Amino acid sequence: MLLPAPNAVTFLGGLACLPTRLSYFGIDHADESDLLVGLKRLLERGMNAHLADSPLSATIRMQFDSSMRGSGAYSLLITAERTQAQVEVTARDALGAFYAVQTLIQLRKVYADCIPAQRIDDAPRFATRGVMLDVSRNRIPTMAEFMSIIDTLASLKYNHLQLYTEHTFAYASHGEVWRGFSPLTAEQVTRLDVACRERGIELAANQNCFGHLGSWLNKPAYAHLAETHGDWVFDVWPRSGPFSLCPTDPRSITFVESLLDELLPCFSSRTVNIGCDEVYDIASGRSKEKVALLGRERVYMEFVNSVATACRERGRSAQFWADIALSHPECVKAIPPDLTSLAWGYEPDSPFETWGRLLQGRPFWVCPGTSSWRSLVGRSTERRGNIARAAQHGLTFGATGFLVCDWGDTGHHQQWPITLHALADAAQAAWNPAEPIDLAAESLHLFDDKLNIAAPWLEALGDADLPLRESCGPLSHPSRTRLLNQTAIFIDMFKRTDELQHIGPRAHWFEALDRIDALASRCPTLPNSLMTDELRHTAGYALYAAGRAAFRRDVTANTGIPAATLSQLTAQLAAVRGEHRRLWHVRSRSGGFVQSDGFFDQIEAALLSTGGATSTGLATARDPAGEPEDPSFA
């Protein structure tokens, strides 16, 4: 009943009963370093413990042993003297002591004040266990929500956090780009950085420095930096308009350096993620001649290395999304030894083994995903396989980090409990992949659910349309069988009434609707009313999506969805949209909401459409924020 489950637990027999008021000893109170401040706060607020006068009078005694394996390692010995508990913590460092107390807090939640006597020996398998949250695809948490998230990540023993940024940092000289998006300010980032340090978390800078910059390049002041303003192809999907910086224009690196000069001082971390993923438009415009001369891969790596050099000159170590380099193995040789490759993939068959072999001996991290985006409900089977594969091959080939990514494509319509459920799974894999996640522990510690309903319910909901995901690839990509990076019920909402109706067996659509209906009828009621509302909203949104998808399978060229059914679906969609609006403003800033809400216009247009459909669907749609929206995030 611990999350993540520890490496080794030995029960010693008997119960150790904690007194109402605990005491601790072994921490230097003159040391005001951030993590020790956080450790003392955790003891005093999380355990209701005060500083003892001596080790003999302390309930919790702490000592440090630098010979223990790896930062964060600890042992926790709980024994009873005349049934009263004595707790001995031995830790590799302050981080290990912090994790020991987090484990003790969880034990107290499981057993109340009488804990079975036991010894726990624990240490993380991955030195760095990180989370990346997308704060550019519309949703930026409020400061209060950020603080809550940081506390949750610390309880799960994560020690690294990134906030994926394209245009949502308040650069002083670039207000026209971020205005209206409620961006993170320098002062806010500095506060978050301190909060993270006090909880053993490194907050690393993250700014895409090459592609995914349409929000900048669509503005007249930055248009001259774009690779192209014309047509290009993202994998198989037609695109038009700016996306990436031109790598052969010296003004591009000057622009990037100006961003780094303002962003990096806000972070105490020496690490910065420079992005550089999915630059499919390179060679479609101004770099075409140089690409013809040197090759696309070399032009790409030369610009990546110039950004890495700019980080190095500012005392930082860069990371980059390595999808382009890994798809052209000759690029791997050109990666500087101090540039960390981020090997990302979000499917159970993502080739982490192949990538590990290519990157072995170089610094690299494995980066699976939460499978929450473009899903509404998550993708349980794919998420489990993806996270497990990343952990397995990451450890085999020497990855030094594990970074689970939570994206916000297509309006960031997933609710926080969907992401949180996935983060629990990833925390277990990054800490101790030999043990499967304990859903009962997740229910209790993350949802305050003592009956173990929430986590199994979420797991089942995330596979409600699994049979469709196995066969509905053509809803997104003409040559695929499996659907990637989204659920079938999600992408089908954006299809016109008579568009691609033949994709997926009719029976499977109605079976998915039945499963979601059954799950909605037993939606958990949690002590946290907000989470209850978010789960109910998720179920209601999924019911709309599955219902509309099922009923449109019966539409013929001469008929539409029956008027009564259409009226019901229209009312459902209006209610879903209204609740999305209400819930958004509880956890998230107002900036970005208009763009997120705008996707409901596309969903409503698809619901009310008849005939004239093309097979491209979302592939040619535009994000209301101006960024081309990738229908599969392939």
N, C-alpha and C positions, 0 to 999 in steps of 0.2 A: 504493500500500500504506500510505496514511496515513489516519487516522480522527480527526476529519473531514478529508476531502480539502481541501487548501489552494486558494486562489484561483489562484495561478500558480506553476508550477515550470519552470525553465529549466535543462536539463542542459548542463554546460560541457565535458564530455569528461574522461576520466581518472578515476582513483580517488584518494580522499583517505583515508589510513589513520590511524586514531586510535591514539595510544600507549596502553599499558596503563594508565598513570596520567595523567589529564587535569588541566589546571589552568585557572583562569578568573580574569578581572580585569574590573573595571568596576562593581562593586557596593560601595556604601558600607557597610563592616562596622560602622560606628558606628550605623547606622540599624537600630533594632530594631523597626520597624513590622511588623505581622503578616505581610503579604505578602512583604516582603523576607526575613523569617525563613524563610518557606516556600520562597522561591526558593533561598536558600542551602542549605536542607536537600535540595531537589530536585537541585541540582547535586552535592552531596556524596554523597548516597545513591543517587540515580537515575543519575548519570553517573560516580560514583567520581572526582570532581574535587576538587582542593584550591585554595586561594587562591594565586595566583601573586604573586611579588614585584613584577613590573612587566608592562605590556602586552606587552613584547617577548618575555617568556618564557611567556606564556599561550597555551594551545591555544584557549580560548574567550574572545573579547574582546567586551565588551558596551558599547554606547553608547545614548544616548536622544535621540530626536528628536520634540519635541512637535508638529511640523507633520504627522506621519503621521495617516492617517485613522482616527479613533475609538479609544477605549480598547481595548486588546488587540491592536492592530495591531503587526506585526513583519516584519522581513525577516531571512532566514537565508542567509548566504553561506558555502558550504563549498568551499574550494579546497585545492590540494596544493602544498606546496613540497618538491621532491624526494620526492614521494609522501606526505609526512607532512601530515596535515590541519591546516588553519587554519580556525577557525570564527569568523565575524564576525556578531554579533547587533546589529541596530539595532531599537529598540523605541520605541513611542509612550510607554510607561509601564512600571511594574513588572509589570503584568498581561501586557503584550505580551512582556516578557522571559520571564516564567513560561511562556507558551504556546510561545515559541521553544524553550525547553528541553524541554518536553513533546514537541514535534515531533522534536527531536534524539534523544530517548530512543526514540521509535518508529522513526526511521531506523536507529538502532543495532540494534534488534531485527530489522529487516528484513534489513540487510546485514552484521551483525556489525561488525567493526572497520574494514572498508574500504568507504566510502560513495562512490557516484558524486558527483563534483564537481557542484555545483548551486547555484542561487539560488532561494529560496522567498520570495514576497511574499504576505502573508496578512493578513486582517482579517475580523472577523465582520460578517455582514449585519444581524443583530439585535443591538442593544446589550445586551439582557438575554436570556439563554438559560437557561431554568429547568426544573426538575423538581419535580413535586409528588408526594409519596409518601403514600398513605393509611395513617395509623397509628391509625385509629379503627375500621375494619372488621377487627378481630381481631388483625392481625399488627403487632407493634412489634419492630423489629430490636434485638438486643443492642447495647451500646455498641461492642463490637469490630466488629460488623457495620456499624454506622453509620459508623465510621471507615473501613472498607474501601469502603463505598459512596461516601463523600466523596472518597476518593482516586480512585476510578473516574470519578466525575463530573468531577473536575479534569482527568483525562487526556483526557476527551472535550471539554474546553474549555467546559463549563457554568459559569455564574457566578452561579447563583441556585438556592436550594433552599427548598421549603416542606414542612412535615409537617402534613397535614390532620388537624385535631383537632376532635373533638366532646366527648369525655369522658376523654381519655387524657393530660391534663396533671395533675400532682399538686397541684391547688389546695389550699392549706393548710386552708381551712375547708369543704371539700367532699369529704371522704374517702369518704362513703357512695356517691358517684357513681363514683369511679375505683377503689375498693378491689377487688382481685382482677384488675385489668387490667395490672399491672406498668407503671404510667404513667411518662412522662418527668417527672423531677423538675427543679426550677429549677436545681440544681447541674449536672445532666446537660446541660440545654439550654445553659447557659453554656459548658460544655466543648465541646459541638458547635459553638457559635458561634465560639469561638476557632479550632478546627480548620478550620472553613470559611474564616474570614478568612485564615488562613495559606495557603490554596489558591485564593485569589481568588474565593471563593464567598460571596454574601450569603445568610445564613440568615434568612428572614423569618418573623415570627409568623403563625400561621394558626389561627383559632378561629371556628367557625361561630357566629354571634351571633343567628340568627333561627330557621331551620328545622333539621331533622335533629337535634333535641335530645330525642328520646324517652328516651334514657338518663338525662337529668336529670329530665324532666317526669313520668316514671312514678314518681319518688320522692315520698313525701308532703311532704317539705320544699320541693319546687319545683312541686308540682302546681298551685298557685294561679296560676302564671305562664303556664299553657298557654292557647292559643287555644281548644282544645276537648278534651274527653275522650270525645266521642261519635264518630259515624260521619262520614266524609267520603270524597272520591274523589281518588285520585292518578291524574290523567289519566283512564283508564277503569277503574282497579282499585280496588275497595272497600277502605277502610281504616277502622280504628277505634282510637281512643286518641290520646294527645298526640303532637305532632310539632313544632309551632312555638310560639314565644313569642307571646303576645297583643300585637299592636302598639299597641293603644289603652290598655293598662294601664301607667301610669307606672312601676310596679315592674319592668317588663321592662327598660327602659333602665338603671335603677339596678343591676339584676342584671348586665347586660352590662358596665357600668362597673366593677363590682367584679372581674370576671374580667380585664378589660384592665389594671387597676391591679396585678394580681399577675403577669400573663403578660408584659407588654411590657418590663419592666425586665430580663428574661432575655436580650433580643436587642439587639445593637448596631444592627441595621438600623432604619431609619425607616419601613419598609414593613410593613403588616399586612393580611392577607387576612381580611375579616370574614364571608365566606361569603354568606349570604342567598339561597341558591338553592332552587328547587323548593318554595316554601311554598304548596302546593296547598290546605292546610286553612284558609287565611285566608278569612274570611267564613263559615266553617262553624260558628263559635261566637260568642265574646264580641265580636268586631269587626263582627258582621253589620250592626248598625244604622249604624255609621259608614261602612261600605263602601256601604250603600244610599244614604247621603247624599252621599258624596264620590267613590265609585268605588273599586274594589279596587286599581287601579294607584296612585292617589294615596296611599291608606293605606299601601300597601307602600313607596313611595318616601319617605314621611315618616319611617317607622321606619328605613329604610336610612340616610337622611340624618342622623338623630339618632345612629346608631352612628358614622357618619363624623365627625360633629362631636365626639363623645367621643374619637375617635382624634386628631383635630386638636388638641384641647385638651391632649392628652398628648404633643404634638410628633411625631405620626406621620401618615403618609399612608396612607389606606385604599384597598383594592381590594375589589371585590365581584363575585361570579358574576352575570353580567348577563342570564341567560336570561329572567327575568320582564320586565325593562325592554325587552329587544330584541323580545320577543313583543308588546309594546305600544309602538310607536314614540313615542307621545306622552310616554312616561316619559323618553325620552332627554333631552328638554329640561330635565327636572328634576334631572339628574345634576350635582352640583357640579363645577366645573372642575378641582378637585384630587382627585377620586375616580376611580380607574382602573377601567374596565370590563373584565372578563374574559369575552371572547366564547368560550364553550366549545361543542364539538360533536365527536362521536367517529365520524362516518361519512364516507365519501368524498364524499357529497353535502351535508354540513353547509354551510349557506349563509354561509360566511365572507365572500363578496363582498357580499352584502346587508348583513351586519352591519358590514363595513368602511365601506360607504357611509353608514350611519347614524351611525357613530362617528367618521368622518373629522374631524380637527381637534380631537378630544378625546383625552385619554390612554386608550389601550386596549391590551390584549394579546390575542393569539390563543392559544387553549388546545385543541390536539388531544389525542388519547389514545394510550396504548400498545396498546389493544385486547387487553389481557391478561386482564382480569377476566371472570369468568363464561365462560371459554373453555377452560381447561386448557392449550391449545396455542397460544393467540394467534389473531389473524385477519389474516393477512399482507396480503391484497389490500386489505381495508378500512383497515388501518393505513397502508399506503403512500399510498393515495389521500387519506386524511384529513390526514396530516402534510403532504403536498405541497401540498394545497389551502390549508391554514392558512398555510403559509409564503408561498405565492404572493400571496394576497390580503392577508395581513398587511403585506407589504412594499409592495404597491400602494397601500394606503390609510393607511400611516403608523403601523402598530402599533409601539410601542417595545419590546415584549417578546413572547417566545414561551415558553409554559409547557406542557410535555407532562405529562399527568396519568396517574398509575397508581393506579387504584382497587382496592378489595378486596372488592367486593360478594360476598355469598353465601359468606362464610367465608375469603376470600383463599386459594383453593386453587391458584392459579398459583404455579409455582416461579420463583426469581430469574432463571434463564437466559431465561425467556420475557420477563420485563420487560427484562432487559439487552439482548436482541436488539432490542427496540423502541426503547430509549433510544439505541442506536447510530444507528438510522435518524433519530430526531429530532435528534440532535446534528449530523448532516450537514445536515439541512434548515435548522436554526437558524443554522449557521455559514456554509454555502456551498450554498444550494439549487440552484445551477446545475449542480452535480455530483451524480450518483447515488451512493448509498452503495457502497463497495467491500466486498463480502462477504468477500473474502480478507483484507482489512485487519481487518475485524471478527473473523474467526476467529482471526487471529494475536494481535491486541492485547487482546481481551477474553476469549478462551478458550484462549490459548496453543496454538492448533491450526495448525501449520505446513502441514498438508495441505489446509486449507480445506474441511473437512467440516462443522463445527459450524453455521456461519451458513446455508449452503444447506439443511442438514437442517432447521433450525428454520423456515426460510422455507417449505419444502415441508410440514412438519407443520402450520403455521398455515393452510394451505389444504386440508387433507385432507377437510374437509366443506364446502368452498366451494359446490358445486352445491346442497347442502341449504340453506345460508344464503340462497341466492337465492329459495327457494320456501317456506321454513318459518316465515314470519312469524306465521301463526296459532297456532303453539305458544306465542307470547307475547302477541300482540295480535290481536284478532279481525278487524281491518280492514286488516292489513298483508300484503304479499306477501313482502318481504324481512325477514329476521330481523335485529334491531338489537342491538348491544352484547352479543352472546353468540354462542357457537357452537351449532349444532343438537345436537351430541352432548352438550353440557353441559345445556341446558334439558330435553332429553328424559329425562335421568336422573331428573327430579323428576315425571314423568308416570306415572300408574298404568298397569298393564299394558295395559288396553284403552282408554286415554284418547287421543283424537286420533291413532289409528293411521294414519289416512288421510293425514296431513300429510306431504308429501314422497314422491316416487316410491320404491317399495320397492327398485328397482334401485339408486338413489342411496345408500340406507342401506348396502346390502351393498358397494357400491363404496367408500364411505368406510371401512368396516371393512377392506377389502382394502388400501387405501392405508396406513392406520395400521399394519396388521400388517406390511406390507413395510418401512415406515420403522422400526418397532420392531426389526425383525431386523437393521438396520444402524445402530442407535443409536451415536453417536460415543463412543469411549473417550478421555477427555481427560486431560492431566497432572494436573488438579485432580480428585481422586477425588470430592469433594463434588458438583461440577458433573456429573460422570458419573452419580452416583447420582440427582441431580435430573432429568436428562434421561431416565434409565431409568424413574424413577417416573412422569414425565409421560407417557411412551409407554405404560406399563402402565395408568395411569388412563384414558387415552384409549381403549385397547383394551377395557377394561371398558365404558366409556360407549357406544362404537360397537357393541360386540357385543350388549349388552342392547337398544339401540335397534333394531338390525337384526332380532334374533330376535323382538321383541315385535310386529313388523309381520305375523308369521304367526299370531299368536294369534287365535282366534275366540271367539265368545261361549260356546262349549261346551268350549273347551280352554284350557289355560294353556301357559306355556313348558314344554317337555318336562323331565321330572325331572332327567335327566342334565345338560341345558344349564343348568337353574336351579342345580343343585349346583355346576357349574363357575363360573357367574357369582357365586354367593354366596362361593365361595372366593376368586375374584379380588377382589371388593370388600373382603373381610376383609384380604387382603394389602395392598391399596391403602391402606386405612385405617391399618393398622399402620405402613406406610412414611411416610404423611403425618405421623403422630405422631412418628416418629423424626426425620425431616428438619426438622420444625417447630422442635425444640429445639436444632438446630445453629445456625441463624441468628437465631431469634426468641425473644422472652421468653415465659415460661410464661403470662403473662396473655393472655387472648383465645383460648387454645387450646381451652378447653372449648366456647366458642361456635362456633369453626371446626369442631371435631369434631362438634358437634351436627348439622351439615348432613348428615353421613353417616347419621344416624338417618332423616332424610327420604328419602335416596336408598335406603336399605335397605327402608324401608316401601313405597316405590314399586316396588321390585324384587319384593317378596313379595305385592303387591296383586293382586286380581282383582275387576273389576266395580265398580259404584257410583261411578265417577269423575265428577268435574265438569270443565268446560272451563276452570276458573280456574287449576288447578294451583298453582304457587307464588304466584300473585297474592294468595291469601288466607292464605298461610303466614306465620308469625311468626318473625322472627329470634330465636334463643334468648337473645340479649342484651336483647330487648325492643323493638327497633326494627323497624318495618314494613320488610320486605325488598322492594325494587322489582324486579319480574321482568324489566324491560327497561332500566332506567336511562334511559328515553326523555327 
